[in-house]
Amino acid sequence: MPSRTIINSRLRSQLIQAIGSSARLTFDEPMSRHTTFRIGGSADAFFEPENESEIIRALQYCAGQEIPVTLIGNGSNLLVSDHGIRGLVLSVGQPFSGLSIQGCCIEAKAGTRLSVLAGAAAKAQLTGLEFASGIPGTLGGAIQMNAGAYNACMQDVIVETDILDEQLNPVTITGQEHQFAYRHSLFSDRSVIIIKARMSLKNGDIKQIFDCMTDLANRRRCSQPLELPSAGSVFKRPAGYYAGKLISDCQLKGFAIGDAQVSEKHAGFIVNRGQATAHDVRKLIEHIRRTVLDQQGVRLETEIKVIGDWST
Ligand SMILES: Cc1cc2nc3c(=O)[nH]c(=O)nc-3n(C[C@H](O)[C@H](O)[C@H](O)COP(=O)(O)OP(=O)(O)OC[C@H]3O[C@@H](n4cnc5c(N)ncnc54)[C@H](O)[C@@H]3O)c2cc1C
């Protein structure tokens, strides 16, 4: 795919100066390396900040130059266009991670993986995060989405979240202010950056906690196509139904466009059989939505975020 970058060599050197030359800033970075779908064209610029001041410097520079910024975590809920992403991708991931535990409270940075968090909680004999151990996202992505599984979700454990608001001011969001709902939070509708959060857990029995995590991992392995790249459940659960069942009732299991296929194992997942393009996935999503609406009368809404440059 030819590059359509809007970051020319002058802006590149300015960006390097603004952020500080770093191996964590790259140009023409293939997003297929940063999404669990293993799909997506190149980001003009890609930056993995290590601390808050790097985030602020990058965002201030981009705001001044009117360079669009796209925020991602571990890329496990994303479909990125084959034409990539114009502007800067700010990836709040591994370099921006870390946690501390005091009593029943865990504080963690936004880039911390949920599996790491759940493991640390378990070792500290704290229960409440078992549900999150198999979700392949970061804390920031999970709070934004109110990620959940097996009848629990982030809402159950999050007490306070520190963010940078649209003007880059530090703000702390507490309790009900999060406006958590099914796969939704206050942050879903705003361009804010989650920096860190505090979670409240309960004392538990270490064996029971690890047994529970093992049981949930086995259930995932049996029911989800973890052996192939995907972005998890493509659609939100429509009230009163299960998206996977609706899709499977339409005989769509195994249906493919190019290498994008409705998983044989879990019809709510689209898997990348190898060379799937974002275009294939998008066409497949539309086909599924149309078929389910025609045959079952239910309108499916996507849970995954479709991002990047979709202009032809
Ligand atoms: C195999 C598989 C299984 C999955 N199972 C589940 C499941 O059981 N339950 C579930 O809910 N999801 C599941 N998912 C989907 C996904 O893992 C979650 O939605 C996860 O919370 C996304 O986190 P992320 O860090 O990957 O975010 P990304 O996918 O990178 O981004 C998702 C959204 O969060 C925003 N975001 C990311 N970081 C921040 C931040 N620091 N501040 C503000 N906004 C931010 C992004 O802008 C974007 O809008 C699964 C995915 C896969 C591939």
PDBQT file of the ligand as one rigid body, heavy atoms in Angstrom, charges set to zero:
ROOT
HETATM    1  C1  LIG A 401      -8.906 -13.029  21.975  1.00  0.00    +0.000 C 
HETATM    2  C2  LIG A 401      -9.596 -11.808  22.545  1.00  0.00    +0.000 A 
HETATM    3  C3  LIG A 401     -10.477 -11.947  23.607  1.00  0.00    +0.000 A 
HETATM    4  C4  LIG A 401     -11.129 -10.826  24.136  1.00  0.00    +0.000 A 
HETATM    5  N1  LIG A 401     -11.976 -10.994  25.189  1.00  0.00    +0.000 NA
HETATM    6  C5  LIG A 401     -12.597  -9.931  25.708  1.00  0.00    +0.000 A 
HETATM    7  C6  LIG A 401     -13.494 -10.085  26.819  1.00  0.00    +0.000 A 
HETATM    8  O1  LIG A 401     -13.680 -11.162  27.344  1.00  0.00    +0.000 OA
HETATM    9  N2  LIG A 401     -14.111  -8.968  27.290  1.00  0.00    +0.000 N 
HETATM   10  C7  LIG A 401     -13.908  -7.743  26.744  1.00  0.00    +0.000 A 
HETATM   11  O2  LIG A 401     -14.507  -6.765  27.218  1.00  0.00    +0.000 OA
HETATM   12  N3  LIG A 401     -13.087  -7.572  25.701  1.00  0.00    +0.000 NA
HETATM   13  C8  LIG A 401     -12.421  -8.625  25.183  1.00  0.00    +0.000 A 
HETATM   14  N4  LIG A 401     -11.569  -8.444  24.118  1.00  0.00    +0.000 N 
HETATM   15  C9  LIG A 401     -11.407  -7.106  23.522  1.00  0.00    +0.000 C 
HETATM   16  C10 LIG A 401     -10.276  -6.242  24.127  1.00  0.00    +0.000 C 
HETATM   17  O3  LIG A 401      -9.249  -7.048  24.665  1.00  0.00    +0.000 OA
HETATM   18  C11 LIG A 401     -10.803  -5.295  25.206  1.00  0.00    +0.000 C 
HETATM   19  O4  LIG A 401     -11.785  -4.437  24.701  1.00  0.00    +0.000 OA
HETATM   20  C12 LIG A 401      -9.669  -4.464  25.836  1.00  0.00    +0.000 C 
HETATM   21  O5  LIG A 401     -10.176  -3.784  26.940  1.00  0.00    +0.000 OA
HETATM   22  C13 LIG A 401      -9.064  -3.441  24.862  1.00  0.00    +0.000 C 
HETATM   23  O6  LIG A 401      -7.899  -2.927  25.462  1.00  0.00    +0.000 OA
HETATM   24  P1  LIG A 401      -6.654  -2.428  24.580  1.00  0.00    +0.000 P 
HETATM   25  O7  LIG A 401      -5.621  -1.940  25.528  1.00  0.00    +0.000 OA
HETATM   26  O8  LIG A 401      -6.247  -3.477  23.642  1.00  0.00    +0.000 OA
HETATM   27  O9  LIG A 401      -7.308  -1.203  23.823  1.00  0.00    +0.000 OA
HETATM   28  P2  LIG A 401      -7.260  -0.861  22.267  1.00  0.00    +0.000 P 
HETATM   29  O10 LIG A 401      -7.910  -1.946  21.512  1.00  0.00    +0.000 OA
HETATM   30  O11 LIG A 401      -5.891  -0.474  21.873  1.00  0.00    +0.000 OA
HETATM   31  O12 LIG A 401      -8.195   0.427  22.255  1.00  0.00    +0.000 OA
HETATM   32  C14 LIG A 401      -9.576   0.309  22.547  1.00  0.00    +0.000 C 
HETATM   33  C15 LIG A 401     -10.124   1.696  22.869  1.00  0.00    +0.000 C 
HETATM   34  O13 LIG A 401      -9.580   2.120  24.121  1.00  0.00    +0.000 OA
HETATM   35  C16 LIG A 401      -8.986   3.402  23.965  1.00  0.00    +0.000 C 
HETATM   36  N5  LIG A 401      -7.835   3.482  24.870  1.00  0.00    +0.000 N 
HETATM   37  C17 LIG A 401      -6.772   2.632  24.937  1.00  0.00    +0.000 A 
HETATM   38  N6  LIG A 401      -5.917   3.047  25.886  1.00  0.00    +0.000 NA
HETATM   39  C18 LIG A 401      -6.444   4.179  26.426  1.00  0.00    +0.000 A 
HETATM   40  C19 LIG A 401      -6.020   5.097  27.435  1.00  0.00    +0.000 A 
HETATM   41  N7  LIG A 401      -4.878   4.958  28.116  1.00  0.00    +0.000 N 
HETATM   42  N8  LIG A 401      -6.821   6.156  27.701  1.00  0.00    +0.000 NA
HETATM   43  C20 LIG A 401      -7.991   6.352  27.045  1.00  0.00    +0.000 A 
HETATM   44  N9  LIG A 401      -8.438   5.523  26.082  1.00  0.00    +0.000 NA
HETATM   45  C21 LIG A 401      -7.672   4.452  25.781  1.00  0.00    +0.000 A 
HETATM   46  C22 LIG A 401      -8.578   3.494  22.507  1.00  0.00    +0.000 C 
HETATM   47  O14 LIG A 401      -8.501   4.853  22.091  1.00  0.00    +0.000 OA
HETATM   48  C23 LIG A 401      -9.727   2.751  21.835  1.00  0.00    +0.000 C 
HETATM   49  O15 LIG A 401     -10.832   3.615  21.648  1.00  0.00    +0.000 OA
HETATM   50  C24 LIG A 401     -10.894  -9.545  23.585  1.00  0.00    +0.000 A 
HETATM   51  C25 LIG A 401     -10.003  -9.412  22.496  1.00  0.00    +0.000 A 
HETATM   52  C26 LIG A 401      -9.353 -10.520  21.999  1.00  0.00    +0.000 A 
HETATM   53  C27 LIG A 401      -8.378 -10.367  20.864  1.00  0.00    +0.000 C 
ENDROOT
TORSDOF 0
